[in-house]
């Protein structure tokens, strides 16, 4: 659903994230820390970000696998019910 300016919720979220990243970058540039400390901080944040992304991807794969299993089970049950109803119809 777009608002009056034509920007949808995805665009608003993307703008918010871009603003947060820009603000963090500016804060780091003007922070009273040495370059070595700042590089160390950025490296640690990058490692943590990669770890969080890997964990989120793992959880997403697990959820997808569970959903696939659930859909397969539902499909099989539907097929069995259809076949049972068809057999009952043909037998009557």
ABEGO torsion letter per residue (X at the ends): XBBAAGBBAAAAAAAAAAAAAAAAAAAAAABBBBAAAAAAAAAAAAAAAAAAAAAAAAAAAAAAAAAAAAAAAAAAAAAAAAAAAAAAAAAX
